[in-house]
Amino acid sequence: MQAKGIEAFRAAIVELAPFFEDRVEELRDWNDLKLLTVRVDRMRRWYRPGLVCIGDAAHAMSPVGGVGINLAIQDAVAAANILAGPLGEGAVSADDLAKIQRRRAFPTRVTQSVQALIQKRIAGRGLGNPGPTRLPWLVRLLERTTLPCRIRNRVIPVGIRPEHVKTPDVLNAA
């Protein structure tokens, strides 16, 4: 892209997003741009005695869908629910910390897999291929009903496994 020059880059942006036409001139040279490297990965083990990693510390999310913060908050809620009792008793074990990873690993893997699929479709287009992207036929068929929209509109903000704060009375009953 740099070999083509900043002017070609500006033109590619306008072709993808015409509403930026009055702003691309602000990109004077390549120093005005920063490359965002997106990695979607996760630790094999999120804990060790005395330490548990949650959110981006345990699993880096893509910015696709803006759901990374949702998972981080859900990790924190799960951690609070799981650790409240042991912390109150003054004895948190590695098994307690492992429960957090077991609880949150599945929604993390599913979310990262969906993000990777979406990312692949977006990256496949890129600035070099700005034409319209056609959804797969099955997705187009499903989008004709309201069920996929309702599922998508629930899963994106709420997640695969929503977490709810357990109050002390609920924790004591468990």
MARTORNU-592489 format. One record per atom (N, C-alpha, C, CB): residue number from 1; residue in one letter; atom name; x, y, z. Coordinates in steps of 0.05 Angstrom, whole numbers, plus 5000, padded with zeros to 4 digits. Glycine has a CB too. Layout:
{NUM; a; CA; {X; Y; Z}} ...
end
This chain:
{1; m; N; {5017; 4976; 5000}} {1; m; CA; {5000; 5000; 5000}} {1; m; C; {5018; 5025; 5000}} {1; m; CB; {4981; 5000; 5024}} {2; q; N; {5039; 5025; 5016}} {2; q; CA; {5057; 5048; 5017}} {2; q; C; {5070; 5053; 4990}} {2; q; CB; {5078; 5044; 5038}} {3; a; N; {5076; 5032; 4975}} {3; a; CA; {5088; 5036; 4949}} {3; a; C; {5070; 5050; 4930}} {3; a; CB; {5096; 5008; 4937}} {4; k; N; {5043; 5047; 4933}} {4; k; CA; {5024; 5061; 4916}} {4; k; C; {5021; 5090; 4924}} {4; k; CB; {4997; 5047; 4918}} {5; g; N; {5029; 5097; 4948}} {5; g; CA; {5028; 5125; 4957}} {5; g; C; {5004; 5132; 4973}} {5; g; CB; {5029; 5143; 4933}} {6; i; N; {5006; 5154; 4988}} {6; i; CA; {4985; 5162; 5007}} {6; i; C; {4960; 5170; 4992}} {6; i; CB; {4995; 5186; 5023}} {7; e; N; {4963; 5181; 4968}} {7; e; CA; {4940; 5189; 4952}} {7; e; C; {4922; 5165; 4945}} {7; e; CB; {4948; 5204; 4926}} {8; a; N; {4935; 5142; 4937}} {8; a; CA; {4920; 5118; 4931}} {8; a; C; {4907; 5107; 4956}} {8; a; CB; {4939; 5096; 4919}} {9; f; N; {4920; 5110; 4979}} {9; f; CA; {4908; 5101; 5004}} {9; f; C; {4883; 5117; 5010}} {9; f; CB; {4928; 5103; 5027}} {10; r; N; {4885; 5144; 5007}} {10; r; CA; {4862; 5161; 5012}} {10; r; C; {4839; 5153; 4993}} {10; r; CB; {4869; 5191; 5007}} {11; a; N; {4845; 5148; 4968}} {11; a; CA; {4824; 5141; 4948}} {11; a; C; {4811; 5114; 4956}} {11; a; CB; {4836; 5138; 4920}} {12; a; N; {4827; 5095; 4966}} {12; a; CA; {4816; 5069; 4975}} {12; a; C; {4797; 5073; 4999}} {12; a; CB; {4838; 5050; 4982}} {13; i; N; {4804; 5090; 5017}} {13; i; CA; {4787; 5096; 5040}} {13; i; C; {4760; 5107; 5031}} {13; i; CB; {4801; 5115; 5060}} {14; v; N; {4762; 5127; 5013}} {14; v; CA; {4737; 5140; 5003}} {14; v; C; {4720; 5119; 4988}} {14; v; CB; {4744; 5163; 4985}} {15; e; N; {4733; 5101; 4973}} {15; e; CA; {4717; 5081; 4959}} {15; e; C; {4702; 5062; 4978}} {15; e; CB; {4735; 5064; 4941}} {16; l; N; {4715; 5055; 5001}} {16; l; CA; {4703; 5038; 5021}} {16; l; C; {4682; 5054; 5038}} {16; l; CB; {4724; 5026; 5039}} {17; a; N; {4689; 5078; 5044}} {17; a; CA; {4672; 5095; 5062}} {17; a; C; {4670; 5123; 5051}} {17; a; CB; {4684; 5094; 5091}} {18; p; N; {4653; 5128; 5032}} {18; p; CA; {4651; 5154; 5019}} {18; p; C; {4646; 5177; 5039}} {18; p; CB; {4628; 5153; 5000}} {19; f; N; {4635; 5172; 5062}} {19; f; CA; {4630; 5194; 5081}} {19; f; C; {4655; 5205; 5093}} {19; f; CB; {4612; 5184; 5103}} {20; f; N; {4678; 5193; 5087}} {20; f; CA; {4704; 5203; 5096}} {20; f; C; {4717; 5222; 5076}} {20; f; CB; {4723; 5181; 5103}} {21; e; N; {4704; 5226; 5053}} {21; e; CA; {4716; 5241; 5032}} {21; e; C; {4726; 5269; 5041}} {21; e; CB; {4696; 5244; 5009}} {22; d; N; {4711; 5282; 5057}} {22; d; CA; {4719; 5309; 5066}} {22; d; C; {4740; 5308; 5089}} {22; d; CB; {4695; 5324; 5076}} {23; r; N; {4749; 5284; 5097}} {23; r; CA; {4768; 5282; 5119}} {23; r; C; {4794; 5269; 5111}} {23; r; CB; {4755; 5266; 5141}} {24; v; N; {4795; 5255; 5089}} {24; v; CA; {4820; 5240; 5083}} {24; v; C; {4844; 5257; 5077}} {24; v; CB; {4815; 5222; 5059}} {25; e; N; {4839; 5282; 5071}} {25; e; CA; {4862; 5301; 5066}} {25; e; C; {4878; 5305; 5092}} {25; e; CB; {4852; 5327; 5055}} {26; e; N; {4866; 5299; 5115}} {26; e; CA; {4880; 5302; 5140}} {26; e; C; {4903; 5282; 5143}} {26; e; CB; {4861; 5299; 5164}} {27; l; N; {4902; 5261; 5127}} {27; l; CA; {4924; 5241; 5126}} {27; l; C; {4945; 5252; 5107}} {27; l; CB; {4913; 5213; 5117}} {28; r; N; {4964; 5266; 5118}} {28; r; CA; {4984; 5280; 5101}} {28; r; C; {5006; 5262; 5092}} {28; r; CB; {4996; 5303; 5116}} {29; d; N; {5014; 5243; 5110}} {29; d; CA; {5035; 5224; 5103}} {29; d; C; {5032; 5199; 5120}} {29; d; CB; {5064; 5236; 5106}} {30; w; N; {5049; 5179; 5116}} {30; w; CA; {5046; 5154; 5130}} {30; w; C; {5050; 5156; 5160}} {30; w; CB; {5066; 5134; 5118}} {31; n; N; {5063; 5177; 5169}} {31; n; CA; {5066; 5181; 5198}} {31; n; C; {5040; 5188; 5212}} {31; n; CB; {5086; 5204; 5203}} {32; d; N; {5020; 5195; 5197}} {32; d; CA; {4993; 5201; 5208}} {32; d; C; {4977; 5175; 5213}} {32; d; CB; {4978; 5219; 5190}} {33; l; N; {4988; 5153; 5204}} {33; l; CA; {4974; 5127; 5207}} {33; l; C; {4988; 5109; 5226}} {33; l; CB; {4972; 5114; 5179}} {34; k; N; {4973; 5093; 5240}} {34; k; CA; {4983; 5073; 5258}} {34; k; C; {4971; 5046; 5251}} {34; k; CB; {4978; 5080; 5288}} {35; l; N; {4987; 5025; 5251}} {35; l; CA; {4977; 4999; 5245}} {35; l; C; {4967; 4985; 5270}} {35; l; CB; {4999; 4982; 5231}} {36; l; N; {4942; 4976; 5270}} {36; l; CA; {4931; 4961; 5292}} {36; l; C; {4935; 4932; 5286}} {36; l; CB; {4901; 4968; 5296}} {37; t; N; {4951; 4919; 5301}} {37; t; CA; {4955; 4890; 5298}} {37; t; C; {4935; 4876; 5316}} {37; t; CB; {4984; 4882; 5305}} {38; v; N; {4918; 4860; 5304}} {38; v; CA; {4897; 4846; 5319}} {38; v; C; {4905; 4817; 5323}} {38; v; CB; {4870; 4849; 5305}} {39; r; N; {4906; 4809; 5348}} {39; r; CA; {4911; 4781; 5354}} {39; r; C; {4889; 4771; 5371}} {39; r; CB; {4939; 4778; 5369}} {40; v; N; {4879; 4748; 5364}} {40; v; CA; {4859; 4735; 5380}} {40; v; C; {4872; 4710; 5391}} {40; v; CB; {4833; 4728; 5363}} {41; d; N; {4877; 4710; 5417}} {41; d; CA; {4890; 4687; 5429}} {41; d; C; {4882; 4685; 5458}} {41; d; CB; {4921; 4689; 5427}} {42; r; N; {4890; 4664; 5471}} {42; r; CA; {4884; 4661; 5499}} {42; r; C; {4906; 4644; 5513}} {42; r; CB; {4856; 4647; 5503}} {43; m; N; {4909; 4648; 5538}} {43; m; CA; {4928; 4633; 5554}} {43; m; C; {4918; 4604; 5557}} {43; m; CB; {4933; 4645; 5582}} {44; r; N; {4936; 4585; 5558}} {44; r; CA; {4928; 4557; 5563}} {44; r; C; {4918; 4555; 5591}} {44; r; CB; {4952; 4538; 5558}} {45; r; N; {4932; 4568; 5609}} {45; r; CA; {4924; 4567; 5638}} {45; r; C; {4922; 4595; 5648}} {45; r; CB; {4945; 4550; 5655}} {46; w; N; {4899; 4602; 5659}} {46; w; CA; {4894; 4630; 5668}} {46; w; C; {4902; 4635; 5696}} {46; w; CB; {4864; 4636; 5664}} {47; y; N; {4912; 4616; 5710}} {47; y; CA; {4916; 4619; 5739}} {47; y; C; {4941; 4605; 5748}} {47; y; CB; {4892; 4609; 5755}} {48; r; N; {4950; 4612; 5772}} {48; r; CA; {4970; 4598; 5787}} {48; r; C; {4965; 4606; 5816}} {48; r; CB; {5001; 4605; 5778}} {49; p; N; {4976; 4593; 5836}} {49; p; CA; {4970; 4600; 5863}} {49; p; C; {4975; 4630; 5869}} {49; p; CB; {4988; 4583; 5883}} {50; g; N; {4954; 4643; 5878}} {50; g; CA; {4956; 4671; 5884}} {50; g; C; {4950; 4690; 5861}} {50; g; CB; {4983; 4677; 5895}} {51; l; N; {4944; 4680; 5837}} {51; l; CA; {4940; 4696; 5814}} {51; l; C; {4919; 4684; 5795}} {51; l; CB; {4967; 4701; 5799}} {52; v; N; {4901; 4701; 5786}} {52; v; CA; {4883; 4692; 5765}} {52; v; C; {4881; 4715; 5744}} {52; v; CB; {4854; 4685; 5776}} {53; c; N; {4883; 4708; 5719}} {53; c; CA; {4880; 4728; 5697}} {53; c; C; {4852; 4726; 5685}} {53; c; CB; {4902; 4723; 5675}} {54; i; N; {4840; 4749; 5680}} {54; i; CA; {4814; 4750; 5668}} {54; i; C; {4815; 4771; 5646}} {54; i; CB; {4791; 4756; 5689}} {55; g; N; {4794; 4772; 5630}} {55; g; CA; {4792; 4793; 5609}} {55; g; C; {4815; 4790; 5590}} {55; g; CB; {4792; 4820; 5622}} {56; d; N; {4825; 4813; 5580}} {56; d; CA; {4847; 4813; 5561}} {56; d; C; {4872; 4800; 5571}} {56; d; CB; {4852; 4841; 5552}} {57; a; N; {4876; 4800; 5597}} {57; a; CA; {4900; 4787; 5608}} {57; a; C; {4899; 4757; 5603}} {57; a; CB; {4902; 4793; 5639}} {58; a; N; {4876; 4745; 5602}} {58; a; CA; {4873; 4716; 5598}} {58; a; C; {4867; 4710; 5568}} {58; a; CB; {4850; 4705; 5615}} {59; h; N; {4853; 4728; 5555}} {59; h; CA; {4845; 4722; 5527}} {59; h; C; {4842; 4748; 5512}} {59; h; CB; {4819; 4706; 5526}} {60; a; N; {4859; 4752; 5492}} {60; a; CA; {4858; 4776; 5475}} {60; a; C; {4836; 4772; 5455}} {60; a; CB; {4885; 4781; 5461}} {61; m; N; {4819; 4792; 5453}} {61; m; CA; {4796; 4791; 5435}} {61; m; C; {4801; 4810; 5412}} {61; m; CB; {4769; 4798; 5450}} {62; s; N; {4788; 4804; 5390}} {62; s; CA; {4788; 4822; 5367}} {62; s; C; {4769; 4846; 5373}} {62; s; CB; {4780; 4808; 5341}} {63; p; N; {4773; 4869; 5361}} {63; p; CA; {4754; 4890; 5365}} {63; p; C; {4727; 4885; 5350}} {63; p; CB; {4765; 4916; 5355}} {64; v; N; {4726; 4864; 5334}} {64; v; CA; {4702; 4857; 5319}} {64; v; C; {4678; 4853; 5338}} {64; v; CB; {4706; 4832; 5302}} {65; g; N; {4657; 4868; 5334}} {65; g; CA; {4633; 4865; 5350}} {65; g; C; {4634; 4881; 5377}} {65; g; CB; {4628; 4837; 5356}} {66; g; N; {4658; 4890; 5384}} {66; g; CA; {4661; 4905; 5409}} {66; g; C; {4653; 4890; 5434}} {66; g; CB; {4644; 4930; 5407}} {67; v; N; {4657; 4863; 5434}} {67; v; CA; {4648; 4847; 5456}} {67; v; C; {4670; 4840; 5476}} {67; v; CB; {4636; 4822; 5446}} {68; g; N; {4694; 4849; 5472}} {68; g; CA; {4716; 4842; 5490}} {68; g; C; {4710; 4852; 5519}} {68; g; CB; {4742; 4855; 5481}} {69; i; N; {4699; 4876; 5521}} {69; i; CA; {4693; 4887; 5548}} {69; i; C; {4671; 4870; 5561}} {69; i; CB; {4685; 4916; 5545}} {70; n; N; {4652; 4860; 5545}} {70; n; CA; {4631; 4844; 5556}} {70; n; C; {4642; 4819; 5569}} {70; n; CB; {4610; 4836; 5534}} {71; l; N; {4660; 4806; 5554}} {71; l; CA; {4672; 4781; 5565}} {71; l; C; {4689; 4788; 5590}} {71; l; CB; {4690; 4768; 5544}} {72; a; N; {4703; 4810; 5590}} {72; a; CA; {4719; 4818; 5613}} {72; a; C; {4702; 4822; 5638}} {72; a; CB; {4736; 4843; 5607}} {73; i; N; {4680; 4836; 5634}} {73; i; CA; {4662; 4840; 5657}} {73; i; C; {4650; 4814; 5666}} {73; i; CB; {4639; 4860; 5649}} {74; q; N; {4642; 4797; 5647}} {74; q; CA; {4630; 4771; 5655}} {74; q; C; {4651; 4754; 5669}} {74; q; CB; {4620; 4756; 5630}} {75; d; N; {4677; 4755; 5661}} {75; d; CA; {4698; 4741; 5675}} {75; d; C; {4700; 4751; 5704}} {75; d; CB; {4725; 4745; 5660}} {76; a; N; {4698; 4777; 5707}} {76; a; CA; {4700; 4789; 5734}} {76; a; C; {4677; 4781; 5751}} {76; a; CB; {4702; 4820; 5732}} {77; v; N; {4653; 4780; 5740}} {77; v; CA; {4630; 4772; 5756}} {77; v; C; {4633; 4742; 5764}} {77; v; CB; {4604; 4776; 5740}} {78; a; N; {4641; 4726; 5745}} {78; a; CA; {4645; 4697; 5751}} {78; a; C; {4666; 4694; 5773}} {78; a; CB; {4653; 4681; 5726}} {79; a; N; {4688; 4709; 5770}} {79; a; CA; {4709; 4707; 5790}} {79; a; C; {4699; 4716; 5818}} {79; a; CB; {4733; 4725; 5782}} {80; a; N; {4684; 4737; 5818}} {80; a; CA; {4673; 4747; 5844}} {80; a; C; {4655; 4726; 5856}} {80; a; CB; {4658; 4773; 5841}} {81; n; N; {4637; 4714; 5840}} {81; n; CA; {4619; 4694; 5850}} {81; n; C; {4634; 4669; 5860}} {81; n; CB; {4599; 4686; 5828}} {82; i; N; {4654; 4661; 5845}} {82; i; CA; {4668; 4636; 5853}} {82; i; C; {4686; 4641; 5877}} {82; i; CB; {4685; 4627; 5829}} {83; l; N; {4698; 4664; 5879}} {83; l; CA; {4718; 4670; 5900}} {83; l; C; {4707; 4682; 5925}} {83; l; CB; {4739; 4687; 5889}} {84; a; N; {4682; 4691; 5925}} {84; a; CA; {4671; 4705; 5948}} {84; a; C; {4672; 4687; 5973}} {84; a; CB; {4642; 4713; 5943}} {85; g; N; {4664; 4662; 5971}} {85; g; CA; {4664; 4644; 5994}} {85; g; C; {4692; 4638; 6004}} {85; g; CB; {4650; 4618; 5987}} {86; p; N; {4710; 4629; 5986}} {86; p; CA; {4737; 4623; 5994}} {86; p; C; {4752; 4648; 6005}} {86; p; CB; {4753; 4611; 5971}} {87; l; N; {4747; 4671; 5994}} {87; l; CA; {4760; 4695; 6004}} {87; l; C; {4750; 4701; 6032}} {87; l; CB; {4755; 4719; 5985}} {88; g; N; {4724; 4698; 6036}} {88; g; CA; {4712; 4703; 6063}} {88; g; C; {4724; 4684; 6084}} {88; g; CB; {4682; 4699; 6062}} {89; e; N; {4731; 4660; 6075}} {89; e; CA; {4742; 4640; 6094}} {89; e; C; {4773; 4643; 6095}} {89; e; CB; {4735; 4612; 6085}} {90; g; N; {4784; 4661; 6079}} {90; g; CA; {4813; 4666; 6079}} {90; g; C; {4830; 4644; 6067}} {90; g; CB; {4821; 4669; 6107}} {91; a; N; {4818; 4628; 6049}} {91; a; CA; {4833; 4606; 6037}} {91; a; C; {4824; 4602; 6008}} {91; a; CB; {4830; 4579; 6053}} {92; v; N; {4838; 4614; 5989}} {92; v; CA; {4833; 4610; 5961}} {92; v; C; {4853; 4590; 5950}} {92; v; CB; {4834; 4638; 5945}} {93; s; N; {4843; 4569; 5938}} {93; s; CA; {4861; 4548; 5928}} {93; s; C; {4863; 4551; 5898}} {93; s; CB; {4850; 4520; 5935}} {94; a; N; {4883; 4537; 5887}} {94; a; CA; {4886; 4536; 5858}} {94; a; C; {4861; 4524; 5845}} {94; a; CB; {4912; 4520; 5850}} {95; d; N; {4848; 4505; 5859}} {95; d; CA; {4823; 4494; 5848}} {95; d; C; {4802; 4515; 5845}} {95; d; CB; {4813; 4471; 5866}} {96; d; N; {4800; 4533; 5864}} {96; d; CA; {4781; 4555; 5863}} {96; d; C; {4787; 4572; 5838}} {96; d; CB; {4782; 4573; 5888}} {97; l; N; {4812; 4578; 5833}} {97; l; CA; {4820; 4594; 5810}} {97; l; C; {4815; 4579; 5784}} {97; l; CB; {4850; 4602; 5812}} {98; a; N; {4819; 4553; 5784}} {98; a; CA; {4814; 4536; 5760}} {98; a; C; {4784; 4537; 5753}} {98; a; CB; {4823; 4507; 5765}} {99; k; N; {4767; 4539; 5773}} {99; k; CA; {4738; 4540; 5768}} {99; k; C; {4731; 4564; 5751}} {99; k; CB; {4722; 4541; 5794}} {100; i; N; {4745; 4586; 5754}} {100; i; CA; {4739; 4610; 5738}} {100; i; C; {4746; 4604; 5709}} {100; i; CB; {4757; 4634; 5748}} {101; q; N; {4768; 4592; 5704}} {101; q; CA; {4775; 4586; 5676}} {101; q; C; {4756; 4565; 5665}} {101; q; CB; {4804; 4575; 5674}} {102; r; N; {4749; 4545; 5680}} {102; r; CA; {4729; 4525; 5669}} {102; r; C; {4703; 4538; 5663}} {102; r; CB; {4725; 4503; 5690}} {103; r; N; {4694; 4557; 5679}} {103; r; CA; {4669; 4571; 5675}} {103; r; C; {4670; 4589; 5650}} {103; r; CB; {4661; 4587; 5700}} {104; r; N; {4692; 4603; 5646}} {104; r; CA; {4693; 4623; 5625}} {104; r; C; {4707; 4615; 5599}} {104; r; CB; {4707; 4647; 5636}} {105; a; N; {4720; 4592; 5599}} {105; a; CA; {4735; 4583; 5575}} {105; a; C; {4716; 4579; 5551}} {105; a; CB; {4751; 4558; 5581}} {106; f; N; {4693; 4565; 5555}} {106; f; CA; {4675; 4559; 5533}} {106; f; C; {4665; 4585; 5519}} {106; f; CB; {4652; 4543; 5542}} {107; p; N; {4653; 4604; 5534}} {107; p; CA; {4644; 4628; 5520}} {107; p; C; {4666; 4643; 5507}} {107; p; CB; {4630; 4646; 5540}} {108; t; N; {4690; 4642; 5518}} {108; t; CA; {4713; 4655; 5505}} {108; t; C; {4720; 4642; 5479}} {108; t; CB; {4737; 4654; 5524}} {109; r; N; {4721; 4616; 5478}} {109; r; CA; {4728; 4601; 5453}} {109; r; C; {4707; 4606; 5432}} {109; r; CB; {4730; 4571; 5459}} {110; v; N; {4681; 4605; 5439}} {110; v; CA; {4660; 4609; 5420}} {110; v; C; {4662; 4638; 5409}} {110; v; CB; {4632; 4604; 5432}} {111; t; N; {4664; 4657; 5426}} {111; t; CA; {4665; 4685; 5417}} {111; t; C; {4689; 4690; 5399}} {111; t; CB; {4666; 4704; 5442}} {112; q; N; {4712; 4680; 5407}} {112; q; CA; {4736; 4683; 5391}} {112; q; C; {4733; 4670; 5363}} {112; q; CB; {4761; 4672; 5405}} {113; s; N; {4720; 4647; 5362}} {113; s; CA; {4716; 4633; 5337}} {113; s; C; {4698; 4649; 5318}} {113; s; CB; {4703; 4605; 5342}} {114; v; N; {4677; 4661; 5330}} {114; v; CA; {4659; 4678; 5313}} {114; v; C; {4674; 4702; 5304}} {114; v; CB; {4634; 4686; 5330}} {115; q; N; {4689; 4715; 5322}} {115; q; CA; {4705; 4738; 5314}} {115; q; C; {4724; 4731; 5292}} {115; q; CB; {4720; 4749; 5338}} {116; a; N; {4737; 4708; 5293}} {116; a; CA; {4756; 4700; 5273}} {116; a; C; {4743; 4697; 5246}} {116; a; CB; {4770; 4674; 5281}} {117; l; N; {4719; 4685; 5246}} {117; l; CA; {4704; 4682; 5220}} {117; l; C; {4698; 4710; 5208}} {117; l; CB; {4678; 4666; 5225}} {118; i; N; {4688; 4728; 5225}} {118; i; CA; {4681; 4755; 5216}} {118; i; C; {4706; 4769; 5206}} {118; i; CB; {4666; 4771; 5238}} {119; q; N; {4727; 4767; 5222}} {119; q; CA; {4753; 4780; 5215}} {119; q; C; {4763; 4771; 5188}} {119; q; CB; {4774; 4775; 5237}} {120; k; N; {4760; 4745; 5183}} {120; k; CA; {4770; 4733; 5158}} {120; k; C; {4755; 4745; 5135}} {120; k; CB; {4767; 4702; 5159}} {121; r; N; {4728; 4749; 5138}} {121; r; CA; {4712; 4760; 5117}} {121; r; C; {4720; 4790; 5112}} {121; r; CB; {4682; 4759; 5124}} {122; i; N; {4725; 4804; 5134}} {122; i; CA; {4733; 4832; 5131}} {122; i; C; {4761; 4834; 5119}} {122; i; CB; {4732; 4847; 5158}} {123; a; N; {4780; 4819; 5130}} {123; a; CA; {4807; 4820; 5120}} {123; a; C; {4809; 4811; 5091}} {123; a; CB; {4826; 4804; 5138}} {124; g; N; {4792; 4792; 5084}} {124; g; CA; {4792; 4782; 5057}} {124; g; C; {4785; 4804; 5037}} {124; g; CB; {4772; 4760; 5054}} {125; r; N; {4769; 4823; 5045}} {125; r; CA; {4762; 4846; 5028}} {125; r; C; {4785; 4865; 5027}} {125; r; CB; {4736; 4860; 5038}} {126; g; N; {4792; 4876; 5049}} {126; g; CA; {4814; 4895; 5051}} {126; g; C; {4811; 4919; 5032}} {126; g; CB; {4840; 4881; 5044}} {127; l; N; {4830; 4937; 5033}} {127; l; CA; {4829; 4960; 5016}} {127; l; C; {4835; 4954; 4987}} {127; l; CB; {4850; 4981; 5026}} {128; g; N; {4847; 4931; 4982}} {128; g; CA; {4853; 4924; 4954}} {128; g; C; {4829; 4912; 4939}} {128; g; CB; {4875; 4904; 4953}} {129; n; N; {4808; 4905; 4953}} {129; n; CA; {4784; 4893; 4941}} {129; n; C; {4759; 4905; 4953}} {129; n; CB; {4784; 4862; 4944}} {130; p; N; {4753; 4930; 4946}} {130; p; CA; {4732; 4944; 4960}} {130; p; C; {4704; 4938; 4951}} {130; p; CB; {4736; 4973; 4957}} {131; g; N; {4700; 4918; 4934}} {131; g; CA; {4673; 4912; 4924}} {131; g; C; {4656; 4901; 4947}} {131; g; CB; {4675; 4891; 4902}} {132; p; N; {4630; 4899; 4941}} {132; p; CA; {4611; 4890; 4961}} {132; p; C; {4617; 4861; 4969}} {132; p; CB; {4582; 4893; 4952}} {133; t; N; {4612; 4854; 4994}} {133; t; CA; {4615; 4827; 5004}} {133; t; C; {4588; 4814; 5004}} {133; t; CB; {4629; 4826; 5032}} {134; r; N; {4586; 4791; 4993}} {134; r; CA; {4560; 4776; 4993}} {134; r; C; {4560; 4756; 5016}} {134; r; CB; {4555; 4762; 4966}} {135; l; N; {4539; 4757; 5032}} {135; l; CA; {4537; 4738; 5054}} {135; l; C; {4532; 4710; 5043}} {135; l; CB; {4514; 4746; 5073}} {136; p; N; {4541; 4689; 5057}} {136; p; CA; {4535; 4662; 5048}} {136; p; C; {4505; 4657; 5046}} {136; p; CB; {4548; 4641; 5067}} {137; w; N; {4497; 4639; 5028}} {137; w; CA; {4469; 4635; 5022}} {137; w; C; {4453; 4627; 5047}} {137; w; CB; {4465; 4614; 5000}} {138; l; N; {4465; 4611; 5064}} {138; l; CA; {4451; 4602; 5088}} {138; l; C; {4445; 4626; 5107}} {138; l; CB; {4467; 4580; 5103}} {139; v; N; {4465; 4644; 5109}} {139; v; CA; {4461; 4667; 5126}} {139; v; C; {4439; 4685; 5114}} {139; v; CB; {4487; 4683; 5129}} {140; r; N; {4440; 4689; 5088}} {140; r; CA; {4419; 4705; 5074}} {140; r; C; {4392; 4693; 5079}} {140; r; CB; {4425; 4708; 5044}} {141; l; N; {4390; 4667; 5077}} {141; l; CA; {4364; 4653; 5082}} {141; l; C; {4354; 4657; 5110}} {141; l; CB; {4366; 4623; 5075}} {142; l; N; {4373; 4654; 5130}} {142; l; CA; {4365; 4657; 5158}} {142; l; C; {4358; 4686; 5164}} {142; l; CB; {4388; 4648; 5176}} {143; e; N; {4370; 4705; 5151}} {143; e; CA; {4365; 4733; 5156}} {143; e; C; {4337; 4741; 5148}} {143; e; CB; {4385; 4751; 5143}} {144; r; N; {4324; 4725; 5132}} {144; r; CA; {4296; 4731; 5123}} {144; r; C; {4276; 4726; 5145}} {144; r; CB; {4289; 4714; 5099}} {145; t; N; {4284; 4713; 5167}} {145; t; CA; {4267; 4708; 5190}} {145; t; C; {4276; 4726; 5213}} {145; t; CB; {4266; 4678; 5198}} {146; t; N; {4259; 4729; 5232}} {146; t; CA; {4267; 4746; 5255}} {146; t; C; {4283; 4731; 5276}} {146; t; CB; {4242; 4757; 5268}} {147; l; N; {4283; 4704; 5276}} {147; l; CA; {4297; 4689; 5296}} {147; l; C; {4327; 4695; 5296}} {147; l; CB; {4293; 4660; 5291}} {148; p; N; {4341; 4694; 5273}} {148; p; CA; {4370; 4700; 5274}} {148; p; C; {4376; 4729; 5284}} {148; p; CB; {4383; 4697; 5247}} {149; c; N; {4359; 4748; 5277}} {149; c; CA; {4363; 4775; 5287}} {149; c; C; {4360; 4776; 5317}} {149; c; CB; {4343; 4795; 5273}} {150; r; N; {4339; 4763; 5327}} {150; r; CA; {4335; 4763; 5356}} {150; r; C; {4358; 4749; 5371}} {150; r; CB; {4308; 4749; 5363}} {151; i; N; {4367; 4727; 5360}} {151; i; CA; {4389; 4712; 5372}} {151; i; C; {4414; 4730; 5372}} {151; i; CB; {4395; 4685; 5358}} {152; r; N; {4421; 4741; 5348}} {152; r; CA; {4444; 4759; 5346}} {152; r; C; {4442; 4782; 5365}} {152; r; CB; {4448; 4769; 5317}} {153; n; N; {4419; 4795; 5366}} {153; n; CA; {4416; 4818; 5383}} {153; n; C; {4417; 4812; 5413}} {153; n; CB; {4390; 4832; 5377}} {154; r; N; {4414; 4786; 5420}} {154; r; CA; {4417; 4778; 5448}} {154; r; C; {4445; 4769; 5453}} {154; r; CB; {4397; 4756; 5455}} {155; v; N; {4457; 4753; 5435}} {155; v; CA; {4483; 4741; 5440}} {155; v; C; {4505; 4761; 5440}} {155; v; CB; {4488; 4719; 5419}} {156; i; N; {4504; 4781; 5422}} {156; i; CA; {4526; 4800; 5420}} {156; i; C; {4529; 4816; 5446}} {156; i; CB; {4521; 4820; 5397}} {157; p; N; {4508; 4828; 5457}} {157; p; CA; {4512; 4843; 5482}} {157; p; C; {4513; 4826; 5507}} {157; p; CB; {4490; 4864; 5485}} {158; v; N; {4498; 4804; 5507}} {158; v; CA; {4496; 4788; 5532}} {158; v; C; {4517; 4766; 5533}} {158; v; CB; {4468; 4777; 5534}} {159; g; N; {4524; 4755; 5510}} {159; g; CA; {4544; 4734; 5509}} {159; g; C; {4532; 4706; 5509}} {159; g; CB; {4562; 4736; 5532}} {160; i; N; {4551; 4686; 5506}} {160; i; CA; {4543; 4658; 5505}} {160; i; C; {4535; 4648; 5532}} {160; i; CB; {4567; 4641; 5494}} {161; r; N; {4549; 4656; 5553}} {161; r; CA; {4542; 4648; 5580}} {161; r; C; {4542; 4673; 5598}} {161; r; CB; {4563; 4626; 5591}} {162; p; N; {4519; 4686; 5600}} {162; p; CA; {4517; 4710; 5616}} {162; p; C; {4523; 4703; 5646}} {162; p; CB; {4490; 4723; 5613}} {163; e; N; {4535; 4722; 5659}} {163; e; CA; {4540; 4720; 5687}} {163; e; C; {4523; 4740; 5703}} {163; e; CB; {4571; 4723; 5693}} {164; h; N; {4514; 4732; 5726}} {164; h; CA; {4499; 4750; 5743}} {164; h; C; {4511; 4750; 5771}} {164; h; CB; {4469; 4741; 5744}} {165; v; N; {4512; 4773; 5783}} {165; v; CA; {4524; 4776; 5809}} {165; v; C; {4506; 4761; 5829}} {165; v; CB; {4527; 4806; 5818}} {166; k; N; {4519; 4744; 5844}} {166; k; CA; {4504; 4729; 5865}} {166; k; C; {4508; 4744; 5891}} {166; k; CB; {4514; 4699; 5868}} {167; t; N; {4485; 4750; 5903}} {167; t; CA; {4486; 4764; 5929}} {167; t; C; {4493; 4745; 5951}} {167; t; CB; {4459; 4778; 5934}} {168; p; N; {4502; 4755; 5974}} {168; p; CA; {4510; 4737; 5996}} {168; p; C; {4489; 4716; 6003}} {168; p; CB; {4517; 4753; 6020}} {169; d; N; {4463; 4724; 6003}} {169; d; CA; {4443; 4704; 6010}} {169; d; C; {4441; 4681; 5989}} {169; d; CB; {4416; 4718; 6012}} {170; v; N; {4446; 4688; 5964}} {170; v; CA; {4446; 4667; 5943}} {170; v; C; {4471; 4650; 5945}} {170; v; CB; {4444; 4680; 5915}} {171; l; N; {4494; 4662; 5951}} {171; l; CA; {4519; 4647; 5954}} {171; l; C; {4517; 4628; 5977}} {171; l; CB; {4543; 4667; 5958}} {172; n; N; {4505; 4637; 5999}} {172; n; CA; {4503; 4620; 6023}} {172; n; C; {4484; 4597; 6019}} {172; n; CB; {4494; 4637; 6047}} {173; a; N; {4464; 4600; 6002}} {173; a; CA; {4445; 4579; 5996}} {173; a; C; {4457; 4558; 5977}} {173; a; CB; {4420; 4591; 5984}} {174; a; N; {4478; 4565; 5962}} {174; a; CA; {4490; 4546; 5943}} {174; a; C; {4507; 4525; 5955}} {174; a; CB; {4507; 4561; 5923}} 
end
